[in-house]
Amino acid sequence: MPTKAEERILYAPGNLVLAAKDIYMAGESTAPEPNEPLVVPRGTIGLVMEAGLHSEPPGFNGTLTLRVQFLCGHTWWVSPAEILPHLEENLNV
């Protein structure tokens, strides 16, 4: 029997995500204020800017990485294990 279910890619560019945990970064900050801590707090909303298999940044070695711009001002490459799709059931992280 046909259904009206749709499939969608959860981490496609343009989709919203949440930081699943505090995400720390080593290196240069992309935040508007240069002295802000290099951390994205758990639960921060972000927008997927780019997704794909990358060998950069170092350590990712051809694995899926996502470039996410978080509302706190940071734009970072993250792995899917560090974020959650922005769905109603994930809003209480």
Buried (B, 14 or more C-beta within 10 A) or exposed (E): EEEEEEEEEBBEBEBBBBBBBEBEBEEEBBBEEEEEEBBBEEBBBBBBEEBEEBEEEEEBEEEEBBBBBBEBEBBBBBEBEBBBBBEEEBEEE
